[in-house]
Amino acid sequence: MPQEPKRRHSRQRKGKRRASIRLNIPRGVACLNCGALNPSHVVCEKCGFYNRRQVIIKKEKPKKEKDEKSS
C-alpha cells in the first residue's frame, strides 16, 4: 500500500520547499545583426539595431594613432 500524508502541508512549508526550485532566467538574447548579448526587447548597444532595423545611428570613434618616433 502506498503511503499518504496524514496532514496537509501549510502554504508556508510548501513555499519553503519550492524556494529553491526556480526558473533560470536567460541573461540575454543574441542580436540578429552583430550577435552581441542584450536584454530582450531592447535596442542593441553596440550596433543600434532592434528587430532587424537600425534605430540608433552609431558613430565610430576615430582610433588614436601612436606617433612614430623618427630616428
C-alpha positions in Angstrom: 0.0 0.0 0.0 1.4 3.4 -0.9 1.8 5.8 2.0 -0.2 9.0 2.1 0.5 12.1 4.1 -1.6 12.3 7.3 -1.8 16.1 7.4 -1.8 18.9 4.8 1.3 20.9 4.3 0.9 24.6 5.1 1.4 27.3 2.5 4.5 28.5 4.3 6.0 25.0 4.3 5.2 24.5 0.7 6.8 27.9 -0.2 10.0 27.0 1.7 10.3 23.7 -0.2 9.7 25.4 -3.5 12.0 28.3 -2.9 15.0 26.6 -4.4 13.0 25.4 -7.4 13.1 28.4 -9.7 13.4 29.1 -13.4 16.7 30.0 -14.9 16.2 33.4 -16.4 18.2 33.9 -19.7 20.8 36.6 -19.3 20.2 38.0 -22.8 19.3 37.4 -26.4 21.8 37.5 -29.3 21.5 40.5 -31.5 20.4 39.5 -35.0 22.8 42.0 -36.6 26.0 41.8 -34.6 25.5 38.8 -32.3 26.1 40.7 -29.0 24.1 39.6 -25.9 21.4 42.1 -24.9 18.3 42.0 -22.8 15.2 41.1 -24.8 13.1 43.9 -26.3 16.0 46.4 -26.0 18.0 48.2 -28.7 21.5 46.7 -29.2 24.1 48.9 -27.5 26.8 48.0 -29.9 25.2 48.4 -33.3 21.9 50.3 -32.6 19.6 47.7 -34.3 16.3 46.5 -33.0 14.1 43.9 -34.7 16.4 43.9 -37.8 16.0 47.7 -38.2 18.6 50.4 -37.4 17.0 52.5 -34.7 20.1 54.4 -33.5 22.9 55.6 -35.8 26.2 54.8 -34.1 29.2 56.8 -35.0 32.6 55.1 -34.8 35.1 56.8 -32.7 38.3 57.7 -34.5 41.2 55.5 -33.5 44.1 57.3 -32.0 47.3 56.5 -33.9 50.5 56.4 -32.0 53.1 58.9 -33.0 56.0 57.1 -34.5 59.4 58.5 -33.4 61.7 59.2 -36.3 65.3 58.2 -35.8 
